[in-house]
Amino acid sequence: MLKWPDELGDPRQYIETPPPEEPPTATSLEDFGLGEAVDDRVSDAPIVPVGLVTPVAWPDEPPAPVAWLADQRIPRGDVTTLHGDGGAGKTDVALQPLSLIHI
């Protein structure tokens, strides 16, 4: 069985911590130091509610055609993610098309 070294003192001093202090309550932007940094026009702007778009409200026109960087895999000019386990070759897959692009 391992013995706690005497020179480190009581081991409970490393485990027990005092309760955290309550954070101060902010009531305005000045409490965050943002009083002068905030543009006055922001507070004068009207608040416009955001409406939901459901499939029923979609227009009857077909969607715009997609320009593909890799056919049916990577759309051009859009956000794409690449997922996989570590060591699966995600970096190789990402760098391969880049190596074919001419500057």
C-alpha positions in Angstrom: 0.0 0.0 0.0 1.3 3.5 -0.8 2.0 5.9 2.0 1.3 9.7 1.7 4.7 11.6 2.1 4.8 13.4 5.4 6.5 16.5 3.8 3.4 17.2 1.8 1.3 17.6 5.0 -2.3 16.7 5.3 -3.7 15.3 2.0 -7.1 16.8 2.6 -5.7 20.3 1.9 -5.3 19.3 -1.7 -8.9 18.0 -2.0 -11.0 20.4 0.0 -11.6 23.8 -1.6 -13.5 26.8 -0.2 -16.9 27.3 -1.8 -16.9 29.6 -4.8 -17.8 33.3 -4.4 -21.0 34.5 -5.9 -20.3 36.3 -9.2 -21.2 40.0 -9.3 -24.5 40.8 -11.0 -24.3 42.9 -14.1 -27.2 45.3 -14.7 -25.8 47.3 -17.7 -23.2 47.2 -20.4 -21.1 49.6 -18.3 -20.6 46.7 -15.8 -18.8 44.9 -18.5 -16.7 47.9 -19.5 -18.6 48.3 -22.8 -20.4 51.6 -22.1 -18.4 53.7 -24.6 -17.6 50.9 -27.0 -21.3 50.2 -27.9 -22.6 52.1 -30.9 -25.6 54.2 -30.0 -27.4 53.3 -33.3 -27.7 49.7 -32.0 -30.0 50.6 -29.2 -32.2 52.7 -31.5 -32.7 49.9 -34.1 -36.2 48.4 -34.1 -36.5 44.8 -33.0 -37.9 42.7 -35.9 -39.3 39.3 -35.0 -37.9 36.4 -37.0 -40.4 34.4 -38.8 -40.2 30.6 -39.3 -40.0 29.2 -42.8 -41.8 25.8 -43.2 -41.9 23.5 -46.2 -45.5 24.7 -46.8 -44.2 28.2 -47.3 -41.4 27.3 -49.7 -41.8 28.6 -53.3 -42.9 26.2 -56.0 -39.7 26.8 -58.0 -36.9 24.2 -58.1 -33.7 25.0 -56.2 -30.8 26.5 -58.0 -28.3 24.0 -59.5 -25.3 23.1 -57.3 -21.8 23.7 -58.6 -19.7 20.7 -57.4 -16.1 20.8 -56.5 -16.2 17.0 -56.2 -19.2 15.5 -58.1 -22.1 14.9 -55.6 -19.7 15.1 -52.7 -18.3 18.6 -52.1 -20.3 21.6 -53.1 -18.3 24.6 -54.5 -18.5 27.7 -52.3 -20.3 26.1 -49.4 -19.4 24.8 -46.0 -18.3 21.2 -45.9 -17.3 19.0 -42.9 -15.1 15.9 -43.0 -15.7 13.4 -40.1 -14.0 10.2 -39.2 -12.0 8.4 -36.6 -8.4 9.4 -35.8 -5.9 7.9 -38.3 -8.6 7.2 -40.9 -7.0 9.5 -43.5 -9.1 12.7 -43.2 -6.1 14.9 -43.9 -5.1 12.9 -46.9 -8.6 13.1 -48.3 -8.7 16.9 -47.7 -5.3 17.6 -49.2 -5.8 15.4 -52.3 -8.2 17.8 -54.1 -6.1 20.8 -53.0 -3.1 19.3 -54.7 -5.0 19.3 -58.0 -6.0 23.0 -57.9 -3.7 25.2 -60.0 -2.9 28.7 -58.7 
